Amino acid sequence: MLIEAVDIYWWLLWGSLGIALISLFLGNIFDGILDSLFDSIGDLFNPLLVFGTLAVVAGSGVLWSKYSELSEIYVLLISLLIGLGAYLLIYYFLVIPMSNAESSTSISVHDLKGKVGEVITTIPATGMGEVLIQSPSGSWNEIAASFDKEEIKQGKKVLVVEIKEQILYVSEFNEF
């Protein structure tokens, strides 16, 4: 039995689809294995690029073989060029923007210094209370103590002056 080029294209296409489905269901495990394999090669060759490009080469190979009268070598060359184009598009418009994107919206408690918040649990002169600090990316409830050693009542605006051992030291904030 002779294997035709279109059969190879179909195998590549189904293999890429199979890897995509495995990645969908076992994504974290599969990504970890593939990332460790592709880390030694570099960022230019990551699993998304390689299997995406293989799928495009295989799909164009199937279509060119079926709907054109070109010889197999021309179909292969055209499919490889289309795959190269897809590779570059995926790399420049998907991989690079995703790698530059912010991966977390978490904030360190030390980033709250200088922020204005509201007391939600009264802060005694020598004890602890709680403040709510809001920002466009979320809100945080944090343990707070009075920087000036004065009681700060619930509902008052406060300014975070200092942070020690995960405790915010705040002063009452007076707007002019």
C-alpha positions as CSV (number, residue, x, y, z in Angstrom):
1,M,0.0,0.0,0.0
2,L,1.4,3.3,-1.0
3,I,1.0,6.3,1.3
4,E,0.0,9.5,-0.5
5,A,1.0,13.0,0.4
6,V,-2.6,13.9,1.2
7,D,-2.7,11.1,3.8
8,I,0.3,12.6,5.5
9,Y,-1.4,16.0,5.6
10,W,-4.5,14.4,7.2
11,W,-2.3,12.7,9.8
12,L,-0.6,15.9,10.7
13,L,-4.0,17.7,10.8
14,W,-5.6,15.1,13.1
15,G,-2.4,14.9,15.3
16,S,-2.5,18.7,15.8
17,L,-6.2,18.5,16.6
18,G,-5.5,15.6,19.1
19,I,-2.8,17.6,20.8
20,A,-5.1,20.6,21.0
21,L,-7.8,18.5,22.6
22,I,-5.3,16.9,25.1
23,S,-4.0,20.4,25.9
24,L,-7.6,21.6,26.5
25,F,-8.4,18.8,29.0
26,L,-4.9,18.3,30.5
27,G,-3.6,21.8,29.9
28,N,-1.5,22.4,32.9
29,I,0.2,19.0,32.8
30,F,0.6,19.0,29.1
31,D,1.9,22.6,29.0
32,G,4.4,21.9,31.7
33,I,5.8,18.9,29.7
34,L,5.9,20.8,26.4
35,D,7.3,23.9,28.0
36,S,10.2,22.0,29.5
37,L,10.9,20.4,26.2
38,F,10.7,23.6,24.3
39,D,12.5,25.8,26.9
40,S,15.9,24.6,25.7
41,I,15.1,25.6,22.1
42,G,13.9,29.1,23.0
43,D,10.8,31.4,23.0
44,L,10.6,31.4,19.2
45,F,9.6,27.7,19.2
46,N,6.9,27.2,21.7
47,P,4.1,24.5,21.6
48,L,1.4,27.0,20.5
49,L,3.5,28.0,17.5
50,V,4.7,24.6,16.5
51,F,1.4,22.8,16.6
52,G,-0.5,25.7,15.2
53,T,1.8,25.9,12.3
54,L,1.7,22.2,11.7
55,A,-2.1,22.4,11.6
56,V,-2.0,25.2,9.1
57,V,0.5,23.4,6.9
58,A,-1.5,20.2,7.0
59,G,-4.9,21.9,6.4
60,S,-3.5,23.9,3.4
61,G,-1.8,20.7,2.1
62,V,-5.1,18.9,2.2
63,L,-7.0,21.7,0.5
64,W,-4.3,22.3,-2.2
65,S,-4.0,18.6,-2.9
66,K,-7.8,18.1,-3.2
67,Y,-8.7,21.3,-5.2
68,S,-5.7,22.0,-7.4
69,E,-3.9,20.2,-10.1
70,L,-0.4,21.1,-8.8
71,S,2.2,18.5,-8.2
72,E,2.9,17.3,-4.7
73,I,6.2,19.2,-4.4
74,Y,4.4,22.5,-5.3
75,V,1.6,21.7,-2.8
76,L,4.2,21.1,-0.1
77,L,6.1,24.4,-0.9
78,I,2.8,26.4,-1.0
79,S,1.7,24.8,2.3
80,L,5.0,25.5,3.9
81,L,4.9,29.2,2.9
82,I,1.3,29.5,4.2
83,G,2.5,27.8,7.4
84,L,5.4,30.2,7.7
85,G,3.0,33.1,7.3
86,A,0.7,31.7,10.0
87,Y,3.7,31.1,12.2
88,L,4.7,34.7,11.9
89,L,1.2,36.0,12.5
90,I,0.7,33.8,15.6
91,Y,4.1,34.8,17.0
92,Y,3.8,38.6,16.4
93,F,0.0,39.0,17.1
94,L,-0.6,36.3,19.8
95,V,2.6,35.1,21.6
96,I,4.4,38.4,22.0
97,P,1.4,40.4,23.3
98,M,0.5,37.5,25.7
99,S,4.0,37.3,27.0
100,N,4.0,41.1,27.6
101,A,0.6,41.1,29.3
102,E,0.2,41.5,33.0
103,S,-0.1,38.0,34.5
104,S,-1.5,39.0,37.9
105,T,-3.6,41.7,39.4
106,S,-2.3,41.0,42.9
107,I,-0.8,43.8,44.9
108,S,1.8,43.8,47.6
109,V,0.7,45.4,50.9
110,H,3.8,47.6,50.5
111,D,2.2,49.1,47.4
112,L,-0.6,50.6,49.6
113,K,1.7,53.2,51.2
114,G,0.4,56.6,50.4
115,K,-3.1,55.4,49.5
116,V,-6.3,56.7,51.1
117,G,-8.8,54.3,52.6
118,E,-11.8,54.2,54.9
119,V,-11.9,52.8,58.4
120,I,-14.3,49.9,58.6
121,T,-13.5,48.8,62.1
122,T,-12.7,51.5,64.6
123,I,-8.9,51.8,65.3
124,P,-8.2,52.3,69.0
125,A,-5.3,54.5,70.1
126,T,-3.1,51.5,71.0
127,G,-4.8,48.6,69.2
128,M,-5.8,47.3,65.8
129,G,-8.7,48.0,63.5
130,E,-9.4,47.5,59.8
131,V,-9.4,49.7,56.8
132,L,-10.8,49.3,53.3
133,I,-8.7,50.6,50.4
134,Q,-10.3,50.8,47.0
135,S,-8.7,51.2,43.6
136,P,-9.8,50.6,40.0
137,S,-8.3,47.1,40.1
138,G,-10.1,46.0,43.3
139,S,-10.4,46.6,47.0
140,W,-8.5,45.4,50.0
141,N,-9.3,45.0,53.7
142,E,-6.2,45.3,55.8
143,I,-5.3,45.3,59.5
144,A,-4.4,48.8,60.6
145,A,-3.0,50.7,63.6
146,S,-3.0,54.4,64.4
147,F,0.3,56.0,63.4
148,D,-0.4,59.0,65.7
149,K,-1.6,56.8,68.6
150,E,-5.1,58.4,68.4
151,E,-8.4,56.6,68.1
152,I,-9.8,56.7,64.5
153,K,-13.6,56.1,64.3
154,Q,-15.3,53.9,61.7
155,G,-16.2,55.7,58.5
156,K,-13.2,58.2,58.7
157,K,-10.9,58.6,55.8
158,V,-7.3,57.6,56.5
159,L,-3.9,57.9,54.8
160,V,-1.5,54.9,54.9
161,V,1.7,56.4,56.3
162,E,3.8,53.3,57.0
163,I,3.7,49.5,56.8
164,K,5.4,47.3,59.3
165,E,5.0,43.5,59.6
166,Q,2.0,43.5,57.2
167,I,0.2,46.1,59.4
168,L,-0.8,49.5,57.9
169,Y,-0.1,52.5,60.1
170,V,-2.6,55.2,59.2
171,S,-3.4,58.8,60.1
172,E,-6.7,60.5,59.8
173,F,-7.0,62.1,56.4
174,N,-8.4,65.6,56.3
175,E,-9.5,66.8,52.9
176,F,-9.2,70.6,52.4
